[in-house]
Amino acid sequence: MSQPMDNVTQRPNLDLDPLALPLNGSALIEASAGTGKTFTIAILYVRLVLGHGQSEDSPLQNLLPPNLLVVTFTEAATKELRDRIRTRLTQAAEVFSDTPDDPEPPAETALIYKLRNESYSDPATWPDCRKKLLLAAEWMDEAAVSTIHSFCNRMLSEHAFDSGSLFKLTLETNQNDLLDDVARDYWRTFVYPLPPAWMDEALSHWKTPEDLRQAVRNLMDDPDSLGTAPASVHAAIQQSVEQREQESKTLKNRPWADWQEDVLDLLADLQKAKRLHGNSKKSMLTAWDNLVTWANSDELLPEGLEKTGFKNQTPEGLARTLKGEGEAPDHPAFHAIEELLAFADNPPSAKADILRHASHWMADRLEAEKQQRSEMGFDDLLTRLDDALHGPRGDQLAATIRRQFPVALIDEFQDTDPVQYRIFNRIYRVEDNAPETCLLMIGDPKQAIYAFRGADIHTYLQARQGVKNRTYTLGTNFRSAQPMVAAVNRVFEYSDRHSRAGAFLFGQGEASELPFQGVAAKGTKRLWSVNGELQPSLTFWTHEAGEDDKKGLAKGAATADLAESCASEIARLLTLGQAGHAGFARSEDPNDLQPVEPKDIAVLVNKGAEAKAVRDALGQRGIKSVYLSDRDSVLTSAEAKEILCWLRAFAEPRQLSYLRAALATPTLGQSWQALDELLTDELVLEARIERFLGYQTQWQQQGVLPMLRRFLMDFEVPGRLLQRPDGERRLTDILHIAELLQQDSLQLDGEHALVHHYTQILRAADEEEENRTLRLESDAGLVKVITVHKSKGLEYPLVFLPFGTTYRAQSEKQAFVRYHDASDRLVTVFDPTPDDVARADQERLGEDIRKCYVALTRARFATWVGAAAVQDWPESGLGYLIAGDSERPITDCLAPLAEGRHEILIEPLPEPETRHFTQQAPEDLGPALVSTREAREDWWIASYSAIEYRDMAGTGIAFTGEVEDAQTQNLLEESAQQTGEEDVAARPATRNQHQFPRGAAPGTFLHELLEWCAQQGFDRIVENPDALRQQLARRCSTRGWSEWVVPLEHWLLALIRTPLTLQRSRDEQSSLAGLTSLRPELEFWFESRNVQVARLDQLVTAHT
């Protein structure tokens, strides 16, 4: 995978002493899983605040949080780091107080006591230290603890001159709409004009512009690595289409008709010899009929090519199909069919050329659009700062940032990409080891598993070479029990010795660029116990292939088997836990047992399909689970789309298509008979309409949230959903959306505006990161199912990894592959050769091994690993670790791991049982308390001047909204006159339309009112003006326009009755009230014929 760099002597890392680490220059700290990385960062921060280890004239003395840069990669990690550092500073300040020493300080402060006693033994120095620490703790809200993107954004804005960036450059956090526009531009420019045959080539890969955008999104990040784009994508498509047709024609010219007679005789002989089953022969004969028909047609490929009739007539397929002894017959036809299948499997394609061309074109267009809009995305923050640091004023900018932040601690450094490392290397000059600055890079290369996000293990290795011998290791695991730590050490130490490329494919032992160093254990004192006996910490379940499975177990069948056995074992352990026979016992007192509960168990998977298989198997056994890697938004759920159907029916109850669609949604659980009655029984239909009219009225008077709650109760939705395994989640999603709708409705006018708004956000929901599915409080008590990627940084008492040998290899069928060349530069290769695929797959294997390390280090007490002999299982991460270069069965490969090791157990995959686990019901909470106080609403409608006069903004003081006395009334009026605004209470009662407020918001208000009138029917409004008055009162009250209810009522009624001249004829008039057919909000669609899309696009582009 990679060779150690020349002229560099590799050696084991130094064990890190947090109190002795030099706090200047550059250094790398490798923190294995569970070794206290965050704790170490906080201790180093305390030392930096104290100036510990610095000379009196050092520029690193007297530093405060605004000058101590701490960088991590997520907002959540930033918050956690900030809180942990503040806590540690406060604890340290307490240690430096005058209080007596704690004879047995807790572990988290023991190191601070050691720091005080060894380096600040004179109590006279303590007050100054305490002052520094308290000041730093109080200043943590302004601390420079941020994500890498926030840091870059800050530097670009604060140093705009040196960085050459615009002052008013807008950061667009979500560029999906812009990317969609660029993809449509490409589609319109290069795909629409294609002739039908060429367009079929493009559409065979991507059906829509959105599909193409997803395909090129990661390629657009670095278009320079893609090579030169085709000069003409149309020519590339033409060439592939013509080449495909020519190869098809060549295959058609084979003497298929002549061969058919020969092969039919061969098949008849094989059947007589009882070597060929009758059904197999029948499918082969059908294949030959299709072959002959195809050879005389214009079709590219014969029909049924994917069926066994063709596949069994290749040399390999025939040998596999025939029974008995003897060689399979040989005939040119069988080799020709093999060629035909190979052609069908991988025909000439323009996919790679289109991808390369689209990536270059769309990247250029995206950059041009962003410049025109003065926008930038998150990735632009990095590239712009990198460009500035390496530009003409780069030296000055780097020096300025160094002075501002002489110290930088970079957390999760293994997830750094090349651009990020270039930024910090340019600022802090890693190889120079400059004493006036301090750069500490903290991470674990064994957990570098985010290559798909741009994280690059080779960047980490470059930094490791840069710091030379200043690499330190946190060597003690403070999380897991000693047997669990010993078992993991055993797996990787064994692999490091028995694999030619070492445990992580970077060489063996001390010569490795990425050595494995085992860690000591100082974690929990409890141990995993069942029926009073200590259990192995690492159990491998072997699932060997049968004699008929020559290529290994089928992945689908293996997944089902592993999921069932995993769920069965979890049910067994939980049942034992309920009985007090399985749990976590203290080593010195086995009777002190904490029973295992569902919340203690996590199942790690690779993808959603595996999660579904496990959750289904758990659900069949009565075990509830939660999938923590579910990235679906609450707005992409099936319930979200059902709510849209409901809202449409509430807004227009007399629109029968909306009403029927709403009642047919699965959540309402209406029977087929009830739905059929809506079509056949007018009385039933009318009753439903009346009910939905009632919901509409409640929506208008009380809001969408109360209306939806009543609707759910009327149709008994909560009771029905809660009977389902996923019912609590579905009901929570519905209520969550109802709350979102209520919030949004406060900014919108009327039901139709909310329906339109909700429709728009549903369309955009697939790309949004917000409004994700809410986590229930009860989720904490369930079995967790989570992907290995998502589990990084987390810990669980017990972990199941049922699909340990599952992997996805690189393939020649891919349009492109990526790997690092001899210079450790990431390259993208289109139309890859077998050698390219092998190099890319080697890097895939390296990441899978690191994923395996992450998975095996999540448990505190015990881990179960499924090892199934699927096809090519040794190419999986786990397969490499246990088999290396061996081709032995899984059980034989695992056996050496367990020799003489009580903490490791190898056993066959347990037979699944149908044991049902019954969760104990929680204790009753008793009746709810009843409030004896009268609740008063603290909201009121007022003018801005009233709020300003009373100084109410932000005070939290409740105001009844009533003017208490004449003096206050006069003051309000006087204040209103001074500010140029009259309060509602002081305005004259007589008003007309010419005095109505002007602007976009009032205009939209009137527009929505007219649309509502149209939906109700203008004639009905005239006949029943009370409904209009109620609607006006509701809408005006939310804006403080209550005095406009009567004037607007008169104005609208007059408008509806006003006669309008039609067709330029004074004799033909009508009014809105007299219309018998109307459509509010007519869409702007116009019929067109014989329009050239390219010409239309040119006109639009020229005039917009």
Buried (B, 14 or more C-beta within 10 A) or exposed (E): BBEBEEEEEBEEBBEBEBBEBEBBBBBBBBBBBBBBBBBBBBBBBBBBBBBBBBEEEBBBEEBBBEBBBBBBBBEEBBEBBBEBBBBBBBBBBBBBEEEEEEEEBEEBBEBBBBBBEEBBEEEEBBEEBBEBBBBBBEBBEEBBBBBBBBBBBBBBBEBBEBBBBEEEBEBBEBBBEBBBBBBBBBBBBBBEBBEEEBBEBBBEBBEEBBEBBEBBBBBBBBBEBBEEBBEEBBEBBBBBBEBBBEBBEEBBEBEBEEBBEBBBEBBEEBBEEEBBBEEBBEBBBBBBBBBBEBBEEEEBBBBBBEEBBBBBBBBEBBEEBBEEEEEBBEBEBBEBBBBBBEBBEEBBBBBBBBBBBBBBBBBBBBBEBBEEEEBBBBBBBBBBBBBBBBEEBBEEBBEBBBEBBBBBBBBBBBBBBBBBBBBBBBBBBBEEBBBEBBBBBBBBBBBBBBBEEBBBBBBBBBBBBBBBEBBBBBBBBBBBBBBBBBBBBBBBBBBBEBBEBBBBBBBBEEBBBBBBBBBBBBBBEBBBBBEEEBBBBBBBBBBBBEEEBEEBBEBEEBBBBBBBBBBBBBBBBBBBBBEEBBBBBBBEEEEEBBBBBBBBBBBBBBEBEBBBBBBBBBBBBBBBBBBBBBEBBBBBBEBBEBBBBBBBBBBBBBBBEBBBBBBBBEBBEBEEEBEEBBEEEEEBBEEBBEBBEBBBBBBBEEBBBBBBBBBBEEBEBBEBBEEEBBBBBBBBBBBBBBBBBBEBBEEBBBBBBBBBBBEEBBEBBEBBEEBBBBEBEEBEBBBBBBBBBBBBBBBBBBBBBBBBBBBEBBEEEBBBBBBBEEEBEBBBBBBBEEEBBEBBBBBBBBBBBBBBBBBBBBBBBBBBBBBBBBBEBBBBBBBBBBBBEEEEBBBBBBBBBBEEBEBBBBEEBBEBBEBEBEBEEEEEEEEEEEEEEEEEEEEEBBBEBBBBBBEBEEEEEEBEEEBEEEEBBEBBBEBBEEBEBBBBBBBEEEBEBEEBEEEEEBEEBBBBBBBBBBBBBBBEBBEEBEBBBBBBBBBBEEBBBBBBBBBBBEBBBEBBEEEEEEEEEEEEEEBBBBBEEEEEEEEEEEEEEEEEEEEEBEEEEEEE
